Amino acid sequence: MLDIFAIAGSAIGGLGIFILAIGMMTDGLKLAAGSSLRKILSEWSRTPLRGIFSGLMMTAIVQSSSAVTVASIGFVNAGLIKMRQALGIIYGANIGTTMTGWLVALTGFKLDLHAIALPMIGMGMFLRLTRRHGRVGSAGMALVGFGLFFIGVDVLKSAFDGLVATLDLSQIETEGLIGHASFLLLGILMTVLTQSSSASIAITITAAASGVVSLPVAAVMVIGANVGTTSTAVLASIGATSNAKRVAAVQVIFNIGTAVVALALLPLLFWLIAELGDMLGMERRPEITLALFHTAFNILGVMLVFPVNDRLASFVEKRFVSWEERESHPRFLDSNVASTPVLAVNALVLELELIGSRISEAYKTALTINESSLPKIEQELHVVAMLSTQVSKFIVSIEQVALTEVTTKQLATLMRVDQYLLNCAMSIRQFAQTMVKVEALEDSALKAGNQRFFNHVMDFVSSERFSQGVDINKVEHRYRELQAEHDLAKAELLLAGTKSKVSLRQMTDHIDILAQVSRYAQQWLKAEVRLNELQRTLDSDKNKSRSVEQGHINDLDSVSSQN
């Protein structure tokens, strides 16, 4: 009984050393790489094939598919890479994580591990102590991690050798559906608990090499470890953007699909691996066979998913659709309209009118802003920004060959209106954020003056929603009245600051708020003027068309009466 406890203690200690080693290796190599991880993942993943290569290479370097997967999700979340770019990285990371198995298989059972590990730990700690900060110190930490990795493997190997000598393992059910399902779940559980597929695969390979489990059972556990590694991606996607959730979903689909195929083809894969091992002159040792098996079924999974990658990406793009994505989908713009410039111009006018309505509603909400409602208004303005981007892309996509000089000028006007509205949204965001932060005015006269200006701007914008046929002269006159109110409110703040009725900080903060609202009104006026000019041009063209059509009808009537 004491032997069992000692063996269990050794196994737990070996696992602890191994997990610590993996963490030190990963952290050290990531820090030593510096911005290279980001650069490689963002710049080397422009095509799916390049993404697979970059994911494989970075995982092999940092010895953690979880680190690369989480980094990819983070870059997608931050908008540094696109969702489809990240898919290739995910596939490559799955192949790259097999390097740990090869490291254990090729070095863990043939060499004097202490002779390798102890000098590495000593050298690594020397670098860490002498160059604590910077890449050299981080590389030293990674070197210590590699040394502990070998010691962990050696401790696990000794523990499993002792377990085989002490216990009769022949009674454990390993065959049949129930046996395979049990060990599949064990592989998943080990990875979820350790948050490292490398750790659970190393344990499995060591157990198989020591005779604790048979080769087919170890293969099932390796498949389970591959499935379990998806837990890291799922955890990283909680609270992330829709695209980040889609990347995590693809990893889950890919790993589970690969596991199903590997389980279904298990006998065939072992036969192919045996043949391949013989061709490469490899020994038929359990650890080599498992490392080869792990690599083979991951490559097989990538080969199966790669031809349907676009379909898979399209499938997940329809899932996890956020409120922003639904709301930011244009209502009047599509590829069919883009092929006919005249229709495209009318569609753009309608879309810009809707954006204008959203902006005016956002300003109305901002007038009663508080900390709890700030996220909501920022979300709304984010939708406006996304719609603005869609409008700009649509204008560029319109069929250039069919464009006349008049239509080209109209599209340039629409592009300018789109920018004015985007500036309106930015001014409202600044206004809302500042209102939450600044100290409120206590002087009732100052508060009333500011509020009067804010309300008049709201009335100005609400009554001038790009309506057709408005008198621009009257609109500009109303804007000049607003500017006079702004100047009066600003002068009162400056006077109050001079007389120390308000602090200088309050004075400058509230003058900034007035300026932000004034800029909103100014940009709105510019959009209103440009869009009304365009609308009059479009109405004039329609009237001309009707006159020409009526002239043709009158001519026809005249000919008919003569006949």
PERA-V711513 format. One record per helix or strand. SS is the DSSP state (H for helix, E for strand). FROM is the first residue (numbers start at 1). LEN is the number of residues. If there is no record, write none. Layout:
ss=SS from=FROM len=LEN
ss=SS from=FROM len=LEN
This chain:
ss=H from=2 len=32
ss=H from=36 len=8
ss=H from=48 len=15
ss=H from=65 len=13
ss=H from=83 len=14
ss=H from=98 len=10
ss=H from=113 len=18
ss=H from=135 len=32
ss=H from=169 len=3
ss=H from=176 len=19
ss=H from=197 len=13
ss=H from=215 len=14
ss=H from=230 len=8
ss=H from=242 len=23
ss=H from=266 len=14
ss=H from=286 len=21
ss=H from=309 len=9
ss=H from=323 len=5
ss=H from=335 len=4
ss=H from=341 len=26
ss=H from=371 len=27
ss=H from=405 len=33
ss=H from=444 len=20
ss=H from=472 len=27
ss=H from=504 len=59
